[in-house]
Amino acid sequence: MIAEKEFQLLLNHARSRVESALDPSIMFVENKELKTLLVPHKGFYIGIEDSSGEEILREGFLKEDLRSILESAEITIENTVRKLKHNSVALTKIQTSTFYLTIVYDLSYIQNPLHWDENKDGIYLQWGQDYKALYLPYQVKKMSIPKIEIMDRLCCWEAGLAASLWRKPEGLCFRIICQTFPEI
């Protein structure tokens, strides 16, 4: 796990990098301290919500054996910028938005899909090889609904499956062990 100070540096880096990519006249200054941030992890996500709390974008990836958090952040930032440009999201909207960074440290299989802590964990669902979906902790907290409804939404809205399929033994559920940092 990384300290709040490091998360704040990483968040400032991500925001500054996104804004300068959308408008080259905005100066980006690299923080050398982030290059030494080597922590074993399995994924990295950026979430962006507008000033009304609506999600603009959630971008990231899961992969085994990652070490450099800065490298993971850079890959995610690049993909985030590409999607923001593709969706013609205005810089002014980004400048008034809230950024969430999530570092995924591990995925832990749970036999009972309701055995995870909705106050700190995310949830990942896999149905066969083609259907995968997840909610990160900041998304779960914003929902403020029971776990059963969260799982139904994950299955239906995110994975594109019938809402109840997470209850079947073919649906594999994993607790996302991670750290999420919202911008203050």
Secondary structure, 3 states (H helix, E strand, C coil): CCCHHHHHHHHHHHHHHHHHHHCCCCCCCCCHHHHHCEEEEEEEEEEEECCCCCEEEEEEEEEEEEEEHHHHHHHHHHHHHHHHHHCCCCHHHHHCCEEEEEEEEEEEEECCCCCCCCCCCEEEEEECCCEEEEECHHHHHHHCCCHHHHHHHHHHHHCCCCCCHHHCCCEEEEEEEEEEEECC
